[in-house]
């Protein structure tokens, strides 16, 4: 069971890392919003909300 949880965590970690990379590309203007995967869109929305509350 521990191996299964480890693999699931690693897989999720990879997905998040790829999504963060896509968000960076979007911020640099290399990717359009429509081209972002769902997880990257959620991360971007969370980031924008955090910036709005901090300001």
C-alpha positions in Angstrom: 0.0 0.0 0.0 2.8 2.4 0.8 4.3 2.0 -2.7 0.9 2.8 -4.3 0.6 6.0 -2.2 4.2 6.9 -3.1 3.6 6.5 -6.8 0.4 8.5 -6.6 2.1 11.3 -4.8 5.0 11.4 -7.3 2.5 11.4 -10.2 0.6 14.3 -8.7 3.9 16.1 -8.1 4.8 15.8 -11.8 1.4 17.1 -12.9 1.8 20.1 -10.6 5.3 20.8 -11.8 4.2 20.7 -15.5 1.2 23.0 -14.7 3.5 25.5 -13.0 5.7 25.5 -16.0 2.7 26.2 -18.3 1.7 29.1 -16.0 5.1 30.6 -16.3 4.9 30.3 -20.1 1.5 32.0 -20.0 2.9 34.9 -17.9 5.8 35.4 -20.4 3.2 35.6 -23.2 4.2 32.4 -24.9 1.0 30.5 -24.3 -2.6 31.7 -24.5 -5.1 31.2 -21.7 -7.1 28.8 -23.8 -4.1 26.5 -24.3 -3.5 26.0 -20.5 -4.6 22.7 -19.0 -7.2 22.7 -16.3 -4.8 22.5 -13.4 -2.7 25.4 -14.7 -5.8 27.5 -15.0 -6.7 26.7 -11.4 -3.2 27.6 -10.3 -3.3 30.9 -12.2 -6.7 31.8 -10.6 -5.4 31.0 -7.2 -2.3 33.2 -7.8 -4.4 36.1 -9.0 -6.7 35.8 -6.0 -3.6 35.9 -3.7 -2.3 38.9 -5.4 -5.6 40.7 -5.2 -5.9 40.1 -1.4 -2.3 41.1 -0.8 -2.8 44.4 -2.5 
